[in-house]
Amino acid sequence: MQLQVMNSPFSQEQAELLNKILPSLTESQKVWLSGYLAAIQSAPATTISESVSVAPLVEASKPVSKEVTILFGSQTGNAQRLATKAGKTLESNGFQVTVSSMSDFKPNNLKKLQNLLIVASTHGEGEPPDNALSFHEYLHSKRAPKLEELNYAVLSLGDSSYEFFCQTGKEFDERLKELGGKPLTERVDCDLDFDEPASEWIENVLSALGQAGTTASQAQAAGAAVQVASEESIYSRTNPFRAEVLENLNLNGRGSNKETRHLELSLEGSGLTYEPGDSLGIYPENDPELVEQILAEMNWNADEKVTVNKQGEVKTLKDALLTNFEITVLTKPLMEQAAKLSVNQELQELVKSENADKVREYIQGRDLLDLLRDFAPWTATAQEIVSILRKLPARLYSIASSVSANPDEVHLTIGAVRYDSHGRERKGVCSILTAERLQAGDTLPIFIQHNPNFKLPENPETPIIMVGPGTGVAPFRSFMQEREEAGAEGKSWMFFGDQHFVTDFLYQTEWQKWLKDGVLTKMDVAFSRDTNEKVYVQHRMLEQSKELFAWLQEGAAVYICGDEKHMAHDVHQTLITIIEKEGSMGREEAESYLASMQKEKRYQRDVY
């Protein structure tokens, strides 16, 4: 296309010059030039040889380095996957990129960086993930250097149903700013549905680093290409595979207080593969009974058509509530948006900033039906109500099988969640789907969630100690299957606990066989309701403290899977106590010993 004088602000001579040079430019030169022209609109006059770059929140007059460091803090692998995706996208745009776990990064090198991207999840009650702990501590200590030369950007992952939503990312952002760092672009806080905002964040970073000509769709396309290239299968989190149910069994004996499902799914034809320690994501459907109650409460027409996403997809209201939206969890942002759609004065008062504690108390153990009942009348349409709901998130479960031992299959161990709250029975969305409505021959939309932070030692002779009460046993079943198939000779020790020996010893015959065959060296069990005094796995560990510490001294790796708030916390403290006692150390020295194990990847946790 030729530039015409009549429809431009250029003279004939200028137009001829431009028409000569523009066709000769490469795409990357055009991108650079567009950034340069944008920059000089707000910068002093300069020349092209001075290499002005554009960055939305960074001074345009300063050249931006092509070297970028991306650090991730990741517990389940999401932050690591997004950091890798960002790295590949930047590399495809000509940057030299280093992607590293925060635990592998030497904090003293922070001062040398000019461009830093942080991708961090928030774990537990606003805590950094395990592999971010040491970096987070360093950055918030007096040893942290001034970082006036640093440009940075933060992508934060979290769950808005938790009080301290994206807390770790917020703390990294605030601290880097305190130390003098300049944000390349504003921090993005992602909820459970993070793919789209993460792609937009990557695009913003590209623009800030001088790639203003790259569109969001190009960045997303590059990211998608990276994802497909990094996975052998075409199926992924955003394109799940419909896996057939081969087996669905209750592992608990008659009379148990629990129901634990053993689920076997077929991966045949998917191209999906996994390693021990990985998780499986399931996109579940909501309970049809709860959906019917919501429709009746609001007197809605089940067949009314509603738009369910930004792409304009339309479904019936009933189908949308079944498959698209989260209806069993309330969050503070949802309450605030709901108040805008209600004339109820009580709700208006509740969401005021000074009532944060009351909001927190209200949402605990309540769902959408409670909200709609408690704060009627509603003047909003069904479309307006569903538009403020979160997307129904996938549920992640630790894989309980080895693909070496079970080709084209994946096994799960899922505890059915049922409880009473505020006068109504509550049910876990995915766990009750598997317990009550899923039959052999049915299909589930699934994807593999790789978790590089929970892996067997590379050396098969390394001893391993596994602590997994209840459904926390799942990944250790996969560990044992894998080591059996590989003929690994390293010692192994399992600590398992549950309520009753007779009804709740999950996979009992398999553990006994592994013990008999020597695949499993040692096993200690704790059944808390079989004795007058409750005994848990940490008590068994203390009883074996001398031998357990000897294994640690031999280089054993320790793995914990299960409930974080109680079990994992107690086991962590027990390990420190054992190290302190048997190693004749002070408490601080024992904590340092365990922290070193964590850094060496000899202490790994898959907790939730």
C-alpha positions in Angstrom: 0.0 0.0 0.0 1.4 3.4 -1.1 1.1 6.5 1.2 -0.9 9.2 -0.6 -0.2 12.9 0.0 -3.9 13.8 -0.2 -4.9 11.8 2.8 -1.8 12.3 5.0 -0.1 15.2 6.8 3.1 14.6 4.7 4.6 16.7 1.9 5.1 15.1 -1.6 8.8 14.7 -0.8 8.2 13.1 2.6 5.6 10.8 1.2 8.0 9.6 -1.5 10.8 9.0 1.0 8.4 7.0 3.2 7.1 4.9 0.3 10.7 4.1 -0.5 11.8 2.9 2.9 8.6 1.3 4.3 8.5 -1.7 1.9 12.1 -2.5 2.7 11.6 -2.8 6.4 11.3 -6.2 8.1 8.4 -6.9 10.5 10.6 -6.6 13.5 11.9 -3.2 12.2 8.4 -2.0 11.8 7.5 -3.1 15.3 10.6 -1.3 16.7 9.8 1.9 14.7 6.2 2.0 15.9 7.5 1.8 19.5 10.1 4.5 18.8 7.5 6.9 17.3 5.1 6.3 20.3 8.0 7.0 22.7 9.1 10.3 21.3 5.6 11.7 21.6 6.3 12.2 25.3 10.1 12.3 25.3 12.6 15.0 24.4 13.8 15.1 20.8 16.3 12.3 20.0 17.6 10.3 17.1 16.9 6.7 16.0 20.5 5.8 16.8 19.7 6.4 20.5 17.4 3.3 20.5 14.5 4.6 22.4 12.2 1.8 23.7 8.6 2.0 24.8 7.2 0.8 28.2 3.8 1.7 29.6 5.1 2.4 33.1 8.8 2.8 32.5 10.7 5.9 31.3 10.8 5.7 27.5 14.1 7.5 27.2 16.1 4.7 28.7 17.1 1.6 26.5 15.4 -1.6 27.8 17.7 -4.6 28.0 16.8 -7.7 26.0 17.7 -9.9 28.9 14.8 -10.9 31.1 14.7 -13.1 34.2 11.5 -14.9 35.1 11.2 -16.3 38.7 8.3 -18.5 39.7 6.9 -19.6 43.1 4.7 -22.6 42.4 3.1 -25.3 44.6 1.1 -27.3 42.1 2.8 -26.3 38.8 0.4 -23.5 37.5 2.8 -20.6 38.2 5.7 -22.6 36.7 3.7 -23.4 33.5 2.8 -19.7 33.1 6.3 -18.6 33.7 7.6 -21.1 31.1 4.9 -19.9 28.7 5.9 -16.2 29.2 9.5 -17.2 28.7 8.8 -18.9 25.3 6.7 -16.0 24.2 9.4 -13.5 25.0 12.1 -15.6 23.3 10.0 -15.7 20.2 10.1 -11.9 20.3 13.9 -11.8 20.4 14.6 -11.6 24.2 17.2 -13.6 26.1 15.2 -15.2 28.8 16.1 -17.1 32.0 13.3 -19.0 33.7 14.0 -20.2 37.2 12.3 -21.4 40.4 12.8 -18.9 43.2 14.5 -21.6 45.3 17.1 -22.1 42.5 17.8 -18.4 42.1 20.8 -16.8 44.0 19.3 -13.7 45.7 22.6 -11.9 45.5 22.2 -11.8 41.7 19.1 -9.6 42.1 21.1 -6.5 42.0 22.5 -7.4 38.6 19.1 -7.7 36.9 17.4 -5.0 34.8 14.2 -6.9 33.9 12.5 -9.2 36.3 9.1 -11.0 36.0 7.6 -12.6 39.0 4.9 -15.3 38.7 3.8 -16.4 42.1 0.9 -18.4 43.6 -0.4 -17.9 47.1 -0.6 -21.0 49.3 -2.7 -21.8 52.4 -3.6 -18.7 54.4 -1.8 -16.1 52.4 1.6 -17.9 52.5 4.2 -18.2 49.7 4.6 -21.6 48.1 7.4 -23.9 49.4 9.8 -23.0 46.6 9.3 -19.3 47.1 9.9 -19.2 50.9 13.6 -18.5 50.9 13.4 -15.8 48.2 10.4 -14.2 49.9 12.3 -14.1 53.2 15.4 -12.6 51.6 13.5 -9.9 49.7 11.7 -8.8 52.9 14.9 -8.9 55.0 17.4 -6.1 55.7 19.8 -7.8 53.3 17.7 -7.0 50.3 19.5 -4.4 48.1 18.2 -1.2 46.6 16.9 -1.9 43.1 16.6 1.5 41.4 17.8 0.0 38.1 15.2 -2.8 38.1 12.1 -3.0 35.9 9.7 -5.6 37.1 6.2 -7.1 36.6 4.2 -9.4 38.8 1.6 -12.0 37.9 -0.2 -13.3 41.0 -2.3 -16.5 41.2 -4.9 -17.2 43.9 -8.4 -18.1 44.8 -10.8 -15.3 45.7 -12.7 -17.6 48.1 -9.8 -17.3 50.4 -9.3 -14.2 52.6 -5.7 -13.5 51.6 -6.4 -13.6 47.8 -3.1 -13.4 45.8 -1.3 -12.2 49.0 2.1 -13.5 47.9 2.1 -11.6 44.6 0.9 -8.5 46.3 3.7 -8.7 48.8 6.3 -9.2 46.1 4.9 -6.2 44.1 4.9 -3.9 47.2 8.4 -4.9 48.3 10.0 -4.5 44.9 8.4 -1.1 44.7 9.8 -0.2 48.2 13.3 -1.2 47.1 13.1 1.2 44.1 12.0 -1.1 41.4 9.9 0.4 38.6 6.8 -1.6 37.4 6.8 -2.4 33.7 3.1 -2.9 33.9 0.5 -3.2 36.7 0.3 -6.4 38.7 -2.4 -8.8 37.6 -4.2 -10.8 40.3 -5.7 -14.0 38.7 -8.5 -16.1 40.2 -8.9 -19.8 39.4 -9.7 -19.1 35.8 -6.3 -17.6 35.0 -5.4 -18.4 31.4 -6.9 -15.2 29.8 -5.7 -12.6 32.3 -2.3 -14.3 32.2 -2.1 -13.9 28.5 -3.1 -10.3 28.7 -0.3 -9.8 31.3 2.2 -11.3 29.0 1.1 -8.9 26.2 1.4 -6.0 28.6 4.9 -7.0 29.5 5.8 -7.3 25.8 4.5 -3.8 25.1 6.5 -2.5 28.1 9.7 -4.1 26.8 9.4 -2.3 23.4 7.2 -4.8 21.5 4.2 -2.4 21.1 3.4 -3.9 17.7 2.6 -7.3 19.1 -1.1 -7.7 19.6 -2.8 -9.6 22.4 -4.0 -12.2 19.9 -0.5 -12.7 18.7 0.8 -13.2 22.3 -2.0 -15.6 23.0 -1.3 -17.5 19.8 2.4 -17.7 20.7 1.5 -18.9 24.1 -0.9 -21.6 22.8 1.8 -22.8 20.3 4.3 -23.1 23.2 1.8 -25.1 25.2 1.0 -27.5 22.4 4.7 -27.9 21.6 5.6 -28.6 25.2 2.9 -31.3 25.5 2.7 -34.4 23.3 -1.1 -34.3 23.4 -3.4 -31.8 21.8 -5.5 -32.0 25.1 -4.8 -29.5 27.9 -6.4 -27.4 30.6 -8.2 -25.3 27.9 -9.0 -28.3 25.7 -9.8 -31.2 28.0 -10.1 -34.8 27.0 -13.3 -36.8 27.6 -12.0 -39.8 29.5 -14.1 -42.9 29.9 -14.7 -44.3 33.4 -13.4 -47.8 33.6 -13.9 -48.5 37.3 -15.5 -46.6 40.3 -15.1 -48.4 43.6 -15.6 -47.5 47.3 -12.4 -48.3 49.1 -13.9 -48.1 52.6 -15.4 -51.1 54.4 -18.9 -51.4 55.6 -19.6 -49.3 58.6 -17.0 -46.7 57.9 -17.7 -43.0 58.5 -16.0 -42.2 55.2 -16.5 -42.9 51.5 -13.3 -42.9 49.4 -13.7 -43.6 45.7 -11.1 -45.3 43.6 -11.6 -44.1 40.1 -9.9 -45.6 37.0 -10.1 -43.6 33.8 -9.0 -44.5 30.2 -6.5 -42.2 28.5 -6.6 -44.3 25.3 -6.4 -42.1 22.2 -5.6 -39.0 24.1 -1.8 -38.9 23.8 -1.8 -37.7 27.5 1.0 -39.0 29.7 2.1 -38.2 33.3 4.7 -38.9 35.9 4.3 -39.9 39.6 3.6 -36.7 41.5 1.5 -35.1 38.8 -2.2 -34.3 39.3 -5.3 -34.8 37.2 -7.8 -32.0 36.6 -11.5 -32.7 36.3 -14.1 -30.2 35.1 -17.2 -31.4 37.1 -20.9 -30.6 36.8 -22.9 -29.1 39.7 -25.4 -31.0 41.6 -28.7 -31.1 39.5 -30.7 -30.9 42.8 -29.0 -27.7 43.9 -29.6 -26.2 40.4 -33.3 -27.0 40.6 -33.5 -25.4 44.0 -31.9 -22.2 42.7 -34.3 -22.1 39.7 -37.3 -22.6 41.9 -36.1 -20.0 44.5 -35.8 -17.3 41.8 -38.8 -18.5 39.7 -36.5 -18.6 36.7 -37.3 -20.3 33.4 -34.8 -23.2 33.0 -34.9 -22.9 29.2 -34.1 -19.1 29.2 -31.1 -18.4 27.1 -28.1 -16.8 28.8 -24.6 -15.8 27.6 -21.9 -17.7 29.6 -18.6 -16.2 28.5 -16.8 -13.3 26.8 -16.9 -15.2 23.5 -20.7 -14.9 23.5 -21.5 -18.6 23.9 -25.2 -19.1 24.7 -26.8 -21.9 26.8 -30.0 -22.5 28.5 -30.0 -21.2 32.1 -30.2 -24.7 33.5 -27.3 -25.9 31.5 -25.3 -22.8 32.4 -25.8 -23.4 36.1 -24.9 -27.1 35.8 -21.7 -26.7 33.8 -20.4 -23.2 33.6 -20.7 -21.4 37.0 -19.6 -21.9 40.5 -22.7 -22.0 42.8 -21.4 -23.7 45.9 -18.8 -21.1 47.1 -19.3 -17.5 48.0 -16.5 -14.9 47.8 -16.2 -11.4 49.0 -16.0 -10.0 45.4 -19.2 -11.9 44.6 -21.0 -10.4 47.6 -20.0 -6.9 46.6 -21.2 -7.4 43.1 -24.4 -9.0 44.3 -25.1 -5.9 46.5 -25.2 -3.8 43.3 -28.0 -6.0 42.0 -30.1 -6.0 45.1 -32.4 -3.5 46.9 -31.9 -5.3 50.2 -30.6 -2.9 52.8 -29.2 -5.6 55.0 -26.9 -6.8 52.1 -25.9 -3.2 51.4 -24.8 -2.7 55.0 -23.0 -6.1 55.1 -20.6 -5.4 52.2 -19.4 -2.1 53.6 -15.7 -2.0 54.1 -16.0 -1.8 57.9 -17.9 -5.1 58.0 -15.2 -7.3 56.5 -15.3 -9.7 59.5 -19.1 -10.1 59.1 -18.7 -10.8 55.4 -16.1 -13.4 56.2 -18.4 -15.0 58.8 -21.4 -15.0 56.4 -19.7 -16.7 53.4 -18.3 -19.5 55.5 -20.3 -22.7 54.7 -22.9 -20.9 52.5 -23.6 -21.0 48.8 -25.5 -19.1 46.0 -28.8 -20.5 47.2 -28.3 -19.1 50.6 -27.3 -15.7 49.2 -30.4 -15.6 47.0 -32.7 -16.6 49.8 -31.3 -14.4 52.5 -31.2 -11.2 50.6 -34.4 -11.2 48.5 -36.0 -9.4 46.8 -33.9 -9.3 43.7 -34.6 -6.9 40.8 -31.8 -8.4 38.6 -32.4 -10.6 35.7 -31.1 -14.2 35.5 -28.4 -13.0 33.0 -27.3 -10.3 35.4 -27.0 -12.8 38.3 -25.0 -15.4 36.3 -22.7 -12.7 34.9 -21.3 -12.0 38.4 -20.6 -15.7 39.1 -17.1 -17.3 38.8 -16.4 -19.9 36.1 -16.8 -23.4 37.6 -13.1 -24.3 38.2 -11.5 -27.7 37.6 -10.8 -29.9 40.7 -7.2 -31.2 41.0 -6.5 -34.7 42.4 -3.1 -36.3 43.0 -2.7 -39.2 40.6 -2.7 -42.6 42.3 -1.1 -44.7 39.5 2.0 -45.1 37.4 1.6 -45.0 33.7 4.4 -47.6 33.4 2.3 -50.0 35.4 -1.1 -48.9 33.9 -0.6 -47.9 30.3 -3.4 -45.7 28.9 -5.0 -45.4 32.4 -5.0 -42.9 35.2 -6.2 -43.7 38.8 -7.5 -41.3 41.4 -8.4 -41.5 45.1 -11.2 -39.2 46.0 -12.8 -38.7 49.4 -16.5 -37.9 49.2 -17.3 -34.5 50.9 -20.6 -34.3 52.8 -21.4 -32.1 55.8 -24.3 -30.0 57.3 -24.0 -26.2 57.5 -26.6 -23.6 58.4 -29.4 -26.1 58.4 -28.7 -27.7 55.0 -26.7 -30.7 53.8 -23.7 -29.6 51.7 -21.9 -31.7 49.1 -18.5 -31.5 47.4 -19.1 -30.7 43.7 -16.7 -33.2 42.1 -16.4 -35.8 44.9 -20.1 -36.3 45.1 -20.4 -36.4 41.3 -18.0 -39.4 41.4 -19.6 -40.9 44.5 -23.3 -40.7 43.5 -23.7 -40.0 39.7 -20.7 -41.4 37.9 -20.9 -44.9 36.4 -18.5 -47.1 34.4 -18.9 -46.0 30.7 -19.5 -42.4 31.5 -16.9 -39.8 30.5 -15.3 -36.9 32.3 -13.5 -33.8 30.8 -9.9 -34.1 32.2 -6.4 -32.7 31.8 -3.0 -33.5 33.2 -1.5 -31.0 35.6 2.2 -31.6 35.7 3.9 -30.8 39.0 7.7 -30.6 38.8 7.7 -29.8 42.6 6.7 -33.2 43.7 8.9 -35.8 42.0 10.7 -39.0 42.9 14.5 -38.6 43.2 16.5 -38.9 40.0 18.7 -41.5 41.6 16.5 -44.7 42.2 18.8 -45.7 45.0 17.9 -42.6 47.1 15.8 -43.6 50.2 12.4 -42.1 50.4 10.1 -41.4 53.3 6.4 -40.9 52.5 3.7 -39.4 54.8 0.2 -39.6 53.5 -2.8 -40.1 55.7 -6.3 -40.6 54.2 -6.5 -39.7 50.5 -2.9 -38.3 50.9 -1.9 -41.9 50.1 -2.7 -41.4 46.4 0.7 -40.2 45.0 2.6 -42.7 47.1 0.7 -45.6 45.4 2.0 -44.1 42.1 5.5 -43.9 43.6 5.5 -47.5 44.6 4.1 -48.7 41.3 6.8 -46.7 39.5 9.6 -48.0 41.6 8.4 -51.5 41.3 8.3 -51.3 37.5 11.7 -49.6 37.4 13.3 -52.1 39.9 14.5 -49.2 42.1 16.7 -50.5 44.9 16.4 -47.4 47.2 14.8 -47.9 50.6 11.2 -46.7 51.1 9.2 -46.0 54.3 5.5 -45.2 54.4 3.5 -43.5 57.2 -0.2 -43.9 56.7 -3.1 -42.9 58.9 -6.9 -42.9 59.0 -9.8 -43.5 61.4 -10.2 -47.3 61.6 -7.9 -50.2 60.6 -10.7 -52.5 59.6 -12.6 -50.1 57.4 -10.2 -47.3 56.4 -6.9 -48.9 55.5 -6.8 -47.7 51.9 -5.1 -50.1 49.4 -4.2 -52.4 52.3 -3.5 -55.5 50.2 -1.3 -53.6 47.8 0.9 -52.2 50.7 1.2 -55.6 52.2 2.3 -57.1 48.9 4.9 -54.4 48.4 6.2 -55.0 51.9 6.4 -58.8 51.3 8.1 -58.3 47.9 10.6 -55.7 49.3 9.4 -52.9 47.1 8.4 -51.1 50.4 11.0 -51.4 53.1 9.0 -50.2 56.1 5.5 -49.1 57.0 4.0 -47.4 60.1 0.3 -46.9 60.5 -1.9 -44.8 62.8 -5.6 -45.4 63.2 -6.9 -42.5 65.3 -10.3 -43.9 66.4 -9.1 -47.4 67.3 -7.6 -46.3 70.6 -8.8 -44.2 73.6 -6.1 -41.7 72.8 -6.0 -40.4 69.2 -2.8 -41.4 67.4 -1.7 -39.7 64.2 1.1 -40.1 61.7 3.3 -37.5 63.5 3.1 -39.6 66.7 4.4 -42.7 64.8 7.2 -40.5 63.4 8.2 -39.4 66.9 8.3 -43.1 68.0 10.7 -43.8 65.2 12.7 -40.6 65.5 16.2 -42.2 65.8 15.8 -44.3 62.7 14.0 -41.6 60.8 16.9 -39.1 61.4 19.4 -41.8 60.4 17.6 -42.0 57.0 17.8 -38.3 56.7 21.5 -38.4 57.3 21.8 -41.0 54.6 20.2 -38.5 52.2 16.6 -39.7 52.2 14.0 -37.5 50.5 10.8 -36.8 52.5 7.4 -36.4 50.9 4.1 -35.2 52.5 0.7 -35.3 50.9 -2.7 -34.2 52.3 -4.3 -31.6 54.5 -2.1 -28.6 54.9 -3.8 -26.7 57.7 -3.5 -29.5 60.3 -1.6 -32.6 59.2 1.1 -31.1 57.1 1.7 -28.3 59.6 2.0 -30.9 62.5 4.3 -33.2 60.4 6.5 -30.2 59.5 6.9 -29.3 63.2 7.5 -33.0 64.1 10.3 -33.2 61.6 12.0 -30.2 63.1 11.6 -31.7 66.6 13.1 -35.0 65.4 16.1 -33.2 63.7 16.6 -31.1 66.8 16.5 -34.0 69.2 18.4 -36.7 67.3 20.9 -34.2 65.7 21.6 -32.5 69.0 20.7 -29.1 67.5 19.0 -25.9 68.6 15.6 -25.2 67.2 16.8 -22.6 64.7 19.6 -25.0 63.5 17.0 -27.8 63.0 14.8 -25.4 61.0 17.8 -24.5 58.8 18.5 -28.2 58.3 15.0 -28.8 57.0 15.1 -25.6 54.9 18.3 -26.9 53.3 16.6 -30.2 52.5 13.8 -28.3 50.9 16.3 -26.4 48.7 17.9 -29.6 47.7 14.5 -31.0 46.7 14.7 -33.6 49.5 11.7 -32.2 51.2 8.6 -31.9 49.0 5.0 -31.4 49.8 1.7 -31.8 47.8 -0.7 -30.3 50.3 -4.1 -28.7 50.0 
